[in-house]
């Protein structure tokens, strides 16, 4: 598991290679990643947007920017958490992801940039 805390907000990431939905012979390697966002602060936060930087070895970087996560813009109260999972496909089977959640401290209306820790993606089929 990968973990990073910014401004009292902890982001935990656990990536897993998805062999059932991957097709190595077609250069399609799918990874699921589970995200847990824990609000350790004293204020209410709202997740507004996200930005991902995806690196696929041999194919370079892709930036993905969008509203919320999985179609939601959750509000997370102090000492509470929000979890979700998503996926990404790589052509090489080897890469990394990192990013930022753009949140708002609802109490003060302050914008918060919360780092998503960089995590590795490695298709197990390639390590044999």
C-alpha positions in Angstrom: 0.0 0.0 0.0 1.1 3.6 -0.7 0.2 6.4 1.6 0.6 10.2 1.8 -0.8 12.8 4.1 -1.3 16.5 3.1 -3.0 19.1 5.2 -4.4 16.4 7.5 -5.9 14.4 4.6 -4.4 10.9 4.1 -4.6 9.1 0.8 -4.1 5.4 0.8 -3.7 3.6 -2.6 -3.5 -0.1 -3.2 -3.0 -1.1 -6.9 -3.7 -4.7 -8.1 -3.0 -6.2 -11.5 -6.3 -7.4 -13.1 -5.3 -10.5 -15.0 -8.9 -11.4 -15.9 -9.4 -8.2 -17.9 -5.9 -8.0 -19.3 -4.8 -9.2 -22.7 -1.0 -9.2 -22.8 -0.9 -10.5 -26.4 -2.8 -7.3 -27.4 -0.6 -5.1 -25.2 -3.5 -4.4 -22.8 -2.6 -4.6 -19.1 -5.3 -3.6 -16.7 -4.8 -2.5 -13.1 -7.4 -1.8 -10.5 -6.5 0.7 -7.8 -8.4 1.1 -4.5 -8.3 4.6 -2.9 -9.1 5.5 0.6 -9.3 9.2 1.5 -9.2 9.8 5.3 -10.1 13.2 6.8 -7.8 13.5 9.8 -8.4 17.3 10.0 -10.9 19.3 12.0 -12.8 20.6 9.0 -15.3 19.3 6.4 -13.8 18.8 3.0 -15.3 18.4 -0.5 -13.5 16.6 -3.3 -14.1 18.7 -6.4 -11.6 17.6 -9.1 -8.7 15.2 -9.7 -5.6 15.2 -11.9 -3.7 12.0 -12.7 -0.3 11.7 -14.3 0.0 8.2 -15.8 3.4 6.9 -17.0 3.5 3.9 -19.3 7.1 2.7 -19.9 8.0 3.1 -23.6 4.8 5.1 -24.3 5.3 8.2 -22.1 3.0 10.2 -19.9 -0.8 10.8 -20.1 -2.5 13.5 -18.0 -6.2 12.9 -17.0 -8.2 15.8 -15.4 -11.8 15.7 -14.4 -14.5 16.5 -12.0 -14.8 14.4 -8.8 -14.1 10.7 -8.7 -16.2 7.9 -10.3 -18.9 10.5 -11.0 -19.1 11.7 -7.4 -17.9 14.9 -5.5 -18.0 13.6 -2.0 -18.0 15.6 1.2 -15.9 14.0 3.9 -16.4 15.0 7.5 -13.6 15.0 10.2 -12.6 11.5 11.3 -14.5 10.0 8.4 -13.3 8.5 5.1 -14.4 7.8 1.5 -13.3 4.8 -0.5 -13.6 3.9 -4.2 -11.9 1.8 -6.8 -11.1 2.5 -10.4 -8.8 1.1 -13.1 -6.3 2.0 -15.7 -4.9 0.2 -18.8 -1.3 0.3 -19.8 0.2 -0.9 -23.1 3.6 -1.9 -21.7 2.4 -3.5 -18.4 4.9 -1.3 -16.4 4.3 2.2 -15.2 3.4 4.6 -12.4 0.6 6.9 -11.4 0.5 9.9 -9.2 -1.9 12.8 -8.9 -3.7 15.5 -7.0 -7.2 15.9 -5.6 -8.5 19.4 -5.6 -10.6 19.8 -2.5 -12.3 22.6 -0.6 -12.3 23.2 3.1 -16.0 23.8 3.3 -15.8 25.7 6.6 -13.3 28.3 5.4 -13.9 28.0 1.6 -10.1 27.5 1.3 -8.8 25.5 -1.7 -6.7 22.4 -0.9 -4.4 20.5 -3.2 -4.0 17.0 -1.8 -1.2 14.8 -3.2 -2.0 11.3 -4.3 1.1 9.2 -3.7 3.0 7.9 -6.7 2.5 4.2 -7.0 4.0 1.5 -9.2 2.1 -0.6 -11.7 3.7 -3.9 -12.7 1.9 -6.7 -14.5 2.8 -9.9 -12.7 2.8 -11.8 -16.0 6.0 -9.8 -16.9 7.9 -10.8 -13.8 8.1 -14.5 -14.5 
